[in-house]
Amino acid sequence: MVNKILNIVGWVLFLISSIGFIMSSLGNFWAMFGSIFFLLGCVVFLIPYFIKEN
């Protein structure tokens, strides 16, 4: 259980950093493009943590 919580905390920190990258890349298309895909990748990796297990 502790390992799962640590993984979720790590991914939440990645989400926060990706939001920071998005804010810092305003006005630069390619940096914004990469930042948004980084955010989407973090969200995709978080999905299994929120699906209920049997």
Protein Blocks (a to p, Z undefined) as FASTA:
>chain_A
ZZmmmmmmmmmmmmmmmmmmmmmmgoiaklmmmmmmmmmmmmmmmmmmmpccZZ
